[in-house]
Amino acid sequence: MESVFQKNRLSFTTLAVVAAYVVLAATTHVVMLGILPVLLSFRAFRRGEMFAPFALVGALAAVLIAVSTLSNH
């Protein structure tokens, strides 16, 4: 039997990448657009992962944070 992490591996990976993007942007003021989390979240949807919607929301939040940060500079 697979664990929750194993069943939702891409979703958790997406959320970890989003967290790293946000921490990087907050501490170093280096902003990345967030293409990687978006692609990972789409792959999570294709695999039918239960947490894929959360991964997509996180990925879209990373993109919005990046765009808003870039537009304010």
Secondary structure, DSSP 8 states (H G I E B T S, - for coil): ---HHHHTHHHHHHHHHHHHHHHHHHHH------HHHHHHHHHHHHHT-TTHHHHHHHHHHHHHHHHHHHHH-
